[in-house]
Amino acid sequence: MAVIHTPRVAWDGARAFVSAATTDVYWWLSEAIGRYLGLMYQFDLANTRIRLQGEDAHFAEAGVWRARLEELLHSRPDLLPLVQQLVSETSCRLTR
């Protein structure tokens, strides 16, 4: 059985989610996050999208999302497979 490094999943998720926030993948990701992680995370993604349109805050937003996802996975370790799947699917959609 493979060991899953939670901070790595959080960091990969942060990078993918922030990258997706300014692309057409945002619409799919926003719906998926709202459905699986909750409306507050969907709201946070919408705010990220708005902040990225006004300035070059990519690295700051990635840091915020890394902390947000790490906290989520710490409090809800059962969501780790789901977050991994969201990260994987988001990354695939970004390369299309």
N, CA, C and O atoms as CSV, one atom per row, in Angstrom:
chain,resi,resn,atom,element,x,y,z
A,1,MET,N,N,0.840,-1.179,0.000
A,1,MET,CA,C,0.000,0.000,0.000
A,1,MET,C,C,0.888,1.245,0.000
A,1,MET,O,O,1.826,1.341,0.790
A,2,ALA,N,N,0.597,2.171,-0.864
A,2,ALA,CA,C,1.381,3.395,-0.983
A,2,ALA,C,C,1.066,4.353,0.161
A,2,ALA,O,O,-0.076,4.450,0.612
A,3,VAL,N,N,2.082,5.047,0.614
A,3,VAL,CA,C,1.910,6.066,1.639
A,3,VAL,C,C,1.570,7.378,0.945
A,3,VAL,O,O,2.241,7.785,-0.004
A,4,ILE,N,N,0.531,8.028,1.426
A,4,ILE,CA,C,0.098,9.289,0.831
A,4,ILE,C,C,0.588,10.424,1.718
A,4,ILE,O,O,0.306,10.460,2.916
A,5,HIS,N,N,1.309,11.330,1.127
A,5,HIS,CA,C,1.874,12.469,1.848
A,5,HIS,C,C,0.887,13.622,1.763
A,5,HIS,O,O,0.807,14.304,0.741
A,6,THR,N,N,0.141,13.837,2.827
A,6,THR,CA,C,-0.928,14.836,2.846
A,6,THR,C,C,-0.458,16.240,2.466
A,6,THR,O,O,-1.129,16.900,1.672
A,7,PRO,N,N,0.676,16.726,3.003
A,7,PRO,CA,C,1.112,18.068,2.587
A,7,PRO,C,C,1.382,18.161,1.083
A,7,PRO,O,O,1.172,19.212,0.477
A,8,ARG,N,N,1.845,17.065,0.482
A,8,ARG,CA,C,2.087,17.077,-0.971
A,8,ARG,C,C,0.770,17.173,-1.734
A,8,ARG,O,O,0.676,17.899,-2.724
A,9,VAL,N,N,-0.242,16.446,-1.278
A,9,VAL,CA,C,-1.560,16.515,-1.919
A,9,VAL,C,C,-2.109,17.940,-1.811
A,9,VAL,O,O,-2.672,18.469,-2.769
A,10,ALA,N,N,-1.940,18.556,-0.637
A,10,ALA,CA,C,-2.411,19.928,-0.444
A,10,ALA,C,C,-1.680,20.887,-1.375
A,10,ALA,O,O,-2.303,21.766,-1.970
A,11,TRP,N,N,-0.363,20.726,-1.507
A,11,TRP,CA,C,0.414,21.621,-2.366
A,11,TRP,C,C,0.051,21.423,-3.839
A,11,TRP,O,O,-0.131,22.395,-4.571
A,12,ASP,N,N,-0.052,20.165,-4.270
A,12,ASP,CA,C,-0.439,19.899,-5.659
A,12,ASP,C,C,-1.837,20.439,-5.942
A,12,ASP,O,O,-2.092,20.990,-7.012
A,13,GLY,N,N,-2.736,20.279,-4.978
A,13,GLY,CA,C,-4.089,20.799,-5.132
A,13,GLY,C,C,-4.104,22.307,-5.228
A,13,GLY,O,O,-4.819,22.876,-6.052
A,14,ALA,N,N,-3.320,22.953,-4.390
A,14,ALA,CA,C,-3.251,24.419,-4.414
A,14,ALA,C,C,-2.778,24.916,-5.771
A,14,ALA,O,O,-3.377,25.825,-6.346
A,15,ARG,N,N,-1.716,24.328,-6.279
A,15,ARG,CA,C,-1.194,24.755,-7.583
A,15,ARG,C,C,-2.215,24.524,-8.688
A,15,ARG,O,O,-2.417,25.391,-9.539
A,16,ALA,N,N,-2.856,23.365,-8.680
A,16,ALA,CA,C,-3.830,23.052,-9.732
A,16,ALA,C,C,-5.060,23.951,-9.633
A,16,ALA,O,O,-5.540,24.466,-10.643
A,17,PHE,N,N,-5.569,24.138,-8.414
A,17,PHE,CA,C,-6.781,24.931,-8.246
A,17,PHE,C,C,-6.555,26.392,-8.624
A,17,PHE,O,O,-7.407,27.008,-9.264
A,18,VAL,N,N,-5.419,26.943,-8.233
A,18,VAL,CA,C,-5.123,28.339,-8.562
A,18,VAL,C,C,-4.891,28.491,-10.063
A,18,VAL,O,O,-5.329,29.473,-10.663
A,19,SER,N,N,-4.212,27.534,-10.666
A,19,SER,CA,C,-4.017,27.589,-12.125
A,19,SER,C,C,-5.353,27.505,-12.853
A,19,SER,O,O,-5.558,28.193,-13.853
A,20,ALA,N,N,-6.247,26.683,-12.367
A,20,ALA,CA,C,-7.554,26.508,-13.009
A,20,ALA,C,C,-8.461,27.726,-12.825
A,20,ALA,O,O,-9.381,27.939,-13.615
A,21,ALA,N,N,-8.210,28.513,-11.799
A,21,ALA,CA,C,-9.103,29.631,-11.471
A,21,ALA,C,C,-9.213,30.663,-12.577
A,21,ALA,O,O,-10.200,31.397,-12.633
A,22,THR,N,N,-8.235,30.737,-13.452
A,22,THR,CA,C,-8.269,31.742,-14.524
A,22,THR,C,C,-8.473,31.113,-15.905
A,22,THR,O,O,-8.204,31.746,-16.926
A,23,THR,N,N,-8.944,29.879,-15.930
A,23,THR,CA,C,-9.184,29.191,-17.200
A,23,THR,C,C,-10.636,28.723,-17.256
A,23,THR,O,O,-11.399,28.914,-16.309
A,24,ASP,N,N,-10.999,28.115,-18.367
A,24,ASP,CA,C,-12.348,27.551,-18.499
A,24,ASP,C,C,-12.558,26.346,-17.585
A,24,ASP,O,O,-13.700,25.968,-17.322
A,25,VAL,N,N,-11.482,25.741,-17.099
A,25,VAL,CA,C,-11.581,24.617,-16.172
A,25,VAL,C,C,-12.227,25.072,-14.857
A,25,VAL,O,O,-12.778,24.263,-14.111
A,26,TYR,N,N,-12.151,26.367,-14.590
A,26,TYR,CA,C,-12.736,26.923,-13.370
A,26,TYR,C,C,-14.190,26.489,-13.185
A,26,TYR,O,O,-14.587,26.129,-12.076
A,27,TRP,N,N,-14.972,26.517,-14.232
A,27,TRP,CA,C,-16.409,26.227,-14.110
A,27,TRP,C,C,-16.645,24.790,-13.667
A,27,TRP,O,O,-17.505,24.535,-12.824
A,28,TRP,N,N,-15.893,23.856,-14.223
A,28,TRP,CA,C,-16.011,22.463,-13.799
A,28,TRP,C,C,-15.531,22.310,-12.356
A,28,TRP,O,O,-16.207,21.690,-11.536
A,29,LEU,N,N,-14.365,22.875,-12.050
A,29,LEU,CA,C,-13.778,22.747,-10.724
A,29,LEU,C,C,-14.665,23.387,-9.663
A,29,LEU,O,O,-14.849,22.817,-8.588
A,30,SER,N,N,-15.206,24.544,-9.945
A,30,SER,CA,C,-16.074,25.229,-8.989
A,30,SER,C,C,-17.267,24.352,-8.615
A,30,SER,O,O,-17.607,24.223,-7.439
A,31,GLU,N,N,-17.885,23.765,-9.602
A,31,GLU,CA,C,-19.023,22.879,-9.346
A,31,GLU,C,C,-18.591,21.653,-8.539
A,31,GLU,O,O,-19.277,21.256,-7.597
A,32,ALA,N,N,-17.460,21.057,-8.905
A,32,ALA,CA,C,-16.976,19.868,-8.197
A,32,ALA,C,C,-16.611,20.194,-6.746
A,32,ALA,O,O,-16.942,19.434,-5.837
A,33,ILE,N,N,-15.937,21.309,-6.533
A,33,ILE,CA,C,-15.571,21.705,-5.165
A,33,ILE,C,C,-16.825,21.977,-4.343
A,33,ILE,O,O,-16.920,21.551,-3.192
A,34,GLY,N,N,-17.769,22.673,-4.919
A,34,GLY,CA,C,-19.010,22.941,-4.204
A,34,GLY,C,C,-19.736,21.661,-3.818
A,34,GLY,O,O,-20.259,21.549,-2.709
A,35,ARG,N,N,-19.766,20.713,-4.717
A,35,ARG,CA,C,-20.467,19.458,-4.473
A,35,ARG,C,C,-19.747,18.601,-3.434
A,35,ARG,O,O,-20.386,18.044,-2.542
A,36,TYR,N,N,-18.427,18.491,-3.543
A,36,TYR,CA,C,-17.695,17.532,-2.716
A,36,TYR,C,C,-17.041,18.120,-1.464
A,36,TYR,O,O,-16.908,17.427,-0.455
A,37,LEU,N,N,-16.635,19.381,-1.517
A,37,LEU,CA,C,-15.951,19.972,-0.369
A,37,LEU,C,C,-16.821,20.977,0.376
A,37,LEU,O,O,-16.577,21.259,1.549
A,38,GLY,N,N,-17.828,21.516,-0.294
A,38,GLY,CA,C,-18.753,22.428,0.365
A,38,GLY,C,C,-18.776,23.813,-0.265
A,38,GLY,O,O,-17.865,24.207,-0.993
A,39,LEU,N,N,-19.833,24.528,0.034
A,39,LEU,CA,C,-20.052,25.841,-0.568
A,39,LEU,C,C,-19.006,26.872,-0.161
A,39,LEU,O,O,-18.684,27.760,-0.951
A,40,MET,N,N,-18.470,26.775,1.049
A,40,MET,CA,C,-17.449,27.741,1.464
A,40,MET,C,C,-16.187,27.597,0.615
A,40,MET,O,O,-15.561,28.601,0.277
A,41,TYR,N,N,-15.806,26.381,0.268
A,41,TYR,CA,C,-14.638,26.184,-0.592
A,41,TYR,C,C,-14.935,26.682,-2.006
A,41,TYR,O,O,-14.050,27.219,-2.672
A,42,GLN,N,N,-16.159,26.510,-2.461
A,42,GLN,CA,C,-16.552,27.034,-3.765
A,42,GLN,C,C,-16.487,28.567,-3.749
A,42,GLN,O,O,-16.019,29.180,-4.708
A,43,PHE,N,N,-16.948,29.167,-2.680
A,43,PHE,CA,C,-16.881,30.614,-2.510
A,43,PHE,C,C,-15.422,31.083,-2.483
A,43,PHE,O,O,-15.081,32.097,-3.093
A,44,ASP,N,N,-14.566,30.343,-1.777
A,44,ASP,CA,C,-13.140,30.685,-1.719
A,44,ASP,C,C,-12.505,30.630,-3.106
A,44,ASP,O,O,-11.668,31.469,-3.440
A,45,LEU,N,N,-12.900,29.646,-3.913
A,45,LEU,CA,C,-12.363,29.551,-5.272
A,45,LEU,C,C,-12.825,30.741,-6.121
A,45,LEU,O,O,-12.059,31.271,-6.925
A,46,ALA,N,N,-14.066,31.149,-5.939
A,46,ALA,CA,C,-14.572,32.327,-6.665
A,46,ALA,C,C,-13.782,33.571,-6.274
A,46,ALA,O,O,-13.450,34.392,-7.129
A,47,ASN,N,N,-13.482,33.711,-4.994
A,47,ASN,CA,C,-12.677,34.851,-4.546
A,47,ASN,C,C,-11.261,34.795,-5.111
A,47,ASN,O,O,-10.691,35.826,-5.468
A,48,THR,N,N,-10.703,33.609,-5.189
A,48,THR,CA,C,-9.379,33.450,-5.803
A,48,THR,C,C,-9.424,33.921,-7.251
A,48,THR,O,O,-8.537,34.648,-7.698
A,49,ARG,N,N,-10.445,33.511,-7.976
A,49,ARG,CA,C,-10.581,33.910,-9.385
A,49,ARG,C,C,-10.633,35.436,-9.505
A,49,ARG,O,O,-9.984,36.015,-10.376
A,50,ILE,N,N,-11.395,36.072,-8.642
A,50,ILE,CA,C,-11.516,37.536,-8.672
A,50,ILE,C,C,-10.174,38.192,-8.369
A,50,ILE,O,O,-9.765,39.115,-9.074
A,51,ARG,N,N,-9.482,37.724,-7.326
A,51,ARG,CA,C,-8.195,38.325,-6.956
A,51,ARG,C,C,-7.152,38.142,-8.062
A,51,ARG,O,O,-6.329,39.029,-8.286
A,52,LEU,N,N,-7.180,37.019,-8.742
A,52,LEU,CA,C,-6.196,36.774,-9.801
A,52,LEU,C,C,-6.463,37.626,-11.034
A,52,LEU,O,O,-5.537,37.880,-11.804
A,53,GLN,N,N,-7.666,38.066,-11.243
A,53,GLN,CA,C,-7.974,38.907,-12.392
A,53,GLN,C,C,-7.490,40.335,-12.184
A,53,GLN,O,O,-7.234,41.055,-13.149
A,54,GLY,N,N,-7.366,40.740,-10.938
A,54,GLY,CA,C,-6.976,42.104,-10.653
A,54,GLY,C,C,-5.486,42.308,-10.481
A,54,GLY,O,O,-5.002,43.431,-10.618
A,55,GLU,N,N,-4.747,41.254,-10.184
A,55,GLU,CA,C,-3.316,41.400,-9.927
A,55,GLU,C,C,-2.618,40.059,-10.102
A,55,GLU,O,O,-3.263,39.024,-10.267
A,56,ASP,N,N,-1.328,40.093,-10.064
A,56,ASP,CA,C,-0.548,38.865,-10.178
A,56,ASP,C,C,-0.302,38.301,-8.779
A,56,ASP,O,O,0.756,38.511,-8.186
A,57,ALA,N,N,-1.281,37.595,-8.278
A,57,ALA,CA,C,-1.222,37.058,-6.916
A,57,ALA,C,C,-1.175,35.539,-6.919
A,57,ALA,O,O,-1.589,34.899,-5.952
A,58,HIS,N,N,-0.674,34.963,-8.000
A,58,HIS,CA,C,-0.680,33.506,-8.164
A,58,HIS,C,C,-0.009,32.789,-6.993
A,58,HIS,O,O,-0.577,31.851,-6.434
A,59,PHE,N,N,1.193,33.223,-6.621
A,59,PHE,CA,C,1.926,32.535,-5.554
A,59,PHE,C,C,1.250,32.708,-4.200
A,59,PHE,O,O,1.191,31.765,-3.412
A,60,ALA,N,N,0.746,33.893,-3.927
A,60,ALA,CA,C,0.047,34.125,-2.661
A,60,ALA,C,C,-1.213,33.263,-2.573
A,60,ALA,O,O,-1.496,32.669,-1.533
A,61,GLU,N,N,-1.956,33.201,-3.660
A,61,GLU,CA,C,-3.176,32.390,-3.674
A,61,GLU,C,C,-2.843,30.902,-3.529
A,61,GLU,O,O,-3.561,30.168,-2.850
A,62,ALA,N,N,-1.769,30.465,-4.160
A,62,ALA,CA,C,-1.367,29.063,-4.016
A,62,ALA,C,C,-1.026,28.752,-2.562
A,62,ALA,O,O,-1.367,27.678,-2.066
A,63,GLY,N,N,-0.366,29.664,-1.881
A,63,GLY,CA,C,-0.045,29.470,-0.471
A,63,GLY,C,C,-1.285,29.379,0.393
A,63,GLY,O,O,-1.361,28.557,1.306
A,64,VAL,N,N,-2.259,30.229,0.099
A,64,VAL,CA,C,-3.520,30.207,0.850
A,64,VAL,C,C,-4.240,28.883,0.624
A,64,VAL,O,O,-4.735,28.270,1.570
A,65,TRP,N,N,-4.296,28.442,-0.632
A,65,TRP,CA,C,-4.967,27.181,-0.933
A,65,TRP,C,C,-4.225,25.986,-0.349
A,65,TRP,O,O,-4.862,25.016,0.063
A,66,ARG,N,N,-2.896,26.028,-0.303
A,66,ARG,CA,C,-2.150,24.930,0.309
A,66,ARG,C,C,-2.534,24.804,1.776
A,66,ARG,O,O,-2.810,23.704,2.254
A,67,ALA,N,N,-2.552,25.918,2.487
A,67,ALA,CA,C,-2.920,25.894,3.904
A,67,ALA,C,C,-4.369,25.442,4.083
A,67,ALA,O,O,-4.672,24.656,4.981
A,68,ARG,N,N,-5.253,25.937,3.233
A,68,ARG,CA,C,-6.673,25.590,3.313
A,68,ARG,C,C,-6.867,24.082,3.114
A,68,ARG,O,O,-7.592,23.438,3.873
A,69,LEU,N,N,-6.216,23.528,2.091
A,69,LEU,CA,C,-6.367,22.102,1.817
A,69,LEU,C,C,-5.689,21.248,2.881
A,69,LEU,O,O,-6.209,20.197,3.254
A,70,GLU,N,N,-4.544,21.687,3.368
A,70,GLU,CA,C,-3.869,20.930,4.416
A,70,GLU,C,C,-4.727,20.886,5.685
A,70,GLU,O,O,-4.825,19.846,6.337
A,71,GLU,N,N,-5.342,22.009,6.027
A,71,GLU,CA,C,-6.233,22.049,7.186
A,71,GLU,C,C,-7.436,21.134,6.980
A,71,GLU,O,O,-7.831,20.405,7.889
A,72,LEU,N,N,-8.015,21.175,5.783
A,72,LEU,CA,C,-9.142,20.301,5.472
A,72,LEU,C,C,-8.748,18.841,5.623
A,72,LEU,O,O,-9.466,18.066,6.255
A,73,LEU,N,N,-7.614,18.459,5.050
A,73,LEU,CA,C,-7.190,17.065,5.092
A,73,LEU,C,C,-6.776,16.634,6.490
A,73,LEU,O,O,-6.873,15.454,6.830
A,74,HIS,N,N,-6.316,17.576,7.302
A,74,HIS,CA,C,-5.988,17.255,8.688
A,74,HIS,C,C,-7.264,16.980,9.490
A,74,HIS,O,O,-7.315,16.044,10.289
A,75,SER,N,N,-8.288,17.801,9.270
A,75,SER,CA,C,-9.531,17.635,10.019
A,75,SER,C,C,-10.445,16.563,9.421
A,75,SER,O,O,-11.271,15.984,10.126
A,76,ARG,N,N,-10.297,16.302,8.129
A,76,ARG,CA,C,-11.130,15.302,7.452
A,76,ARG,C,C,-10.261,14.388,6.583
A,76,ARG,O,O,-10.320,14.472,5.356
A,77,PRO,N,N,-9.455,13.514,7.202
A,77,PRO,CA,C,-8.578,12.642,6.415
A,77,PRO,C,C,-9.331,11.719,5.463
A,77,PRO,O,O,-8.749,11.213,4.503
A,78,ASP,N,N,-10.603,11.498,5.715
A,78,ASP,CA,C,-11.405,10.666,4.823
A,78,ASP,C,C,-11.578,11.294,3.441
A,78,ASP,O,O,-11.928,10.605,2.484
A,79,LEU,N,N,-11.334,12.603,3.338
A,79,LEU,CA,C,-11.474,13.290,2.050
A,79,LEU,C,C,-10.212,13.216,1.189
A,79,LEU,O,O,-10.212,13.698,0.056
A,80,LEU,N,N,-9.148,12.624,1.705
A,80,LEU,CA,C,-7.888,12.572,0.962
A,80,LEU,C,C,-8.044,11.945,-0.425
A,80,LEU,O,O,-7.577,12.539,-1.397
A,81,PRO,N,N,-8.678,10.773,-0.567
A,81,PRO,CA,C,-8.843,10.217,-1.920
A,81,PRO,C,C,-9.638,11.135,-2.848
A,81,PRO,O,O,-9.333,11.236,-4.037
A,82,LEU,N,N,-10.642,11.793,-2.312
A,82,LEU,CA,C,-11.459,12.704,-3.118
A,82,LEU,C,C,-10.645,13.903,-3.573
A,82,LEU,O,O,-10.719,14.291,-4.739
A,83,VAL,N,N,-9.869,14.496,-2.673
A,83,VAL,CA,C,-9.035,15.641,-3.041
A,83,VAL,C,C,-7.996,15.214,-4.068
A,83,VAL,O,O,-7.736,15.947,-5.022
A,84,GLN,N,N,-7.396,14.038,-3.888
A,84,GLN,CA,C,-6.441,13.540,-4.876
A,84,GLN,C,C,-7.099,13.424,-6.246
A,84,GLN,O,O,-6.496,13.790,-7.255
A,85,GLN,N,N,-8.316,12.924,-6.292
A,85,GLN,CA,C,-9.019,12.781,-7.568
A,85,GLN,C,C,-9.324,14.145,-8.182
A,85,GLN,O,O,-9.179,14.323,-9.391
A,86,LEU,N,N,-9.744,15.108,-7.362
A,86,LEU,CA,C,-9.997,16.463,-7.873
A,86,LEU,C,C,-8.724,17.081,-8.445
A,86,LEU,O,O,-8.753,17.719,-9.497
A,87,VAL,N,N,-7.613,16.886,-7.746
A,87,VAL,CA,C,-6.326,17.420,-8.216
A,87,VAL,C,C,-5.934,16.765,-9.527
A,87,VAL,O,O,-5.532,17.443,-10.472
A,88,SER,N,N,-6.051,15.452,-9.584
A,88,SER,CA,C,-5.690,14.725,-10.803
A,88,SER,C,C,-6.553,15.151,-11.991
A,88,SER,O,O,-6.035,15.420,-13.074
A,89,GLU,N,N,-7.848,15.209,-11.788
A,89,GLU,CA,C,-8.770,15.593,-12.871
A,89,GLU,C,C,-8.543,17.047,-13.292
A,89,GLU,O,O,-8.574,17.359,-14.483
A,90,THR,N,N,-8.318,17.927,-12.330
A,90,THR,CA,C,-8.050,19.332,-12.663
A,90,THR,C,C,-6.790,19.449,-13.486
A,90,THR,O,O,-6.773,20.150,-14.498
A,91,SER,N,N,-5.727,18.768,-13.065
A,91,SER,CA,C,-4.469,18.804,-13.809
A,91,SER,C,C,-4.650,18.281,-15.229
A,91,SER,O,O,-4.112,18.860,-16.173
A,92,CYS,N,N,-5.394,17.205,-15.390
A,92,CYS,CA,C,-5.655,16.662,-16.737
A,92,CYS,C,C,-6.428,17.660,-17.586
A,92,CYS,O,O,-6.115,17.845,-18.762
A,93,ARG,N,N,-7.412,18.289,-17.015
A,93,ARG,CA,C,-8.212,19.264,-17.765
A,93,ARG,C,C,-7.395,20.499,-18.154
A,93,ARG,O,O,-7.635,21.108,-19.197
A,94,LEU,N,N,-6.435,20.858,-17.315
A,94,LEU,CA,C,-5.590,22.016,-17.625
A,94,LEU,C,C,-4.648,21.745,-18.795
A,94,LEU,O,O,-4.256,22.679,-19.494
A,95,THR,N,N,-4.284,20.504,-19.018
A,95,THR,CA,C,-3.351,20.181,-20.106
A,95,THR,C,C,-4.064,19.934,-21.428
A,95,THR,O,O,-3.405,19.767,-22.454
A,96,ARG,N,N,-5.381,19.907,-21.431
A,96,ARG,CA,C,-6.117,19.680,-22.687
A,96,ARG,C,C,-6.129,20.894,-23.560
A,96,ARG,O,O,-6.705,20.866,-24.647
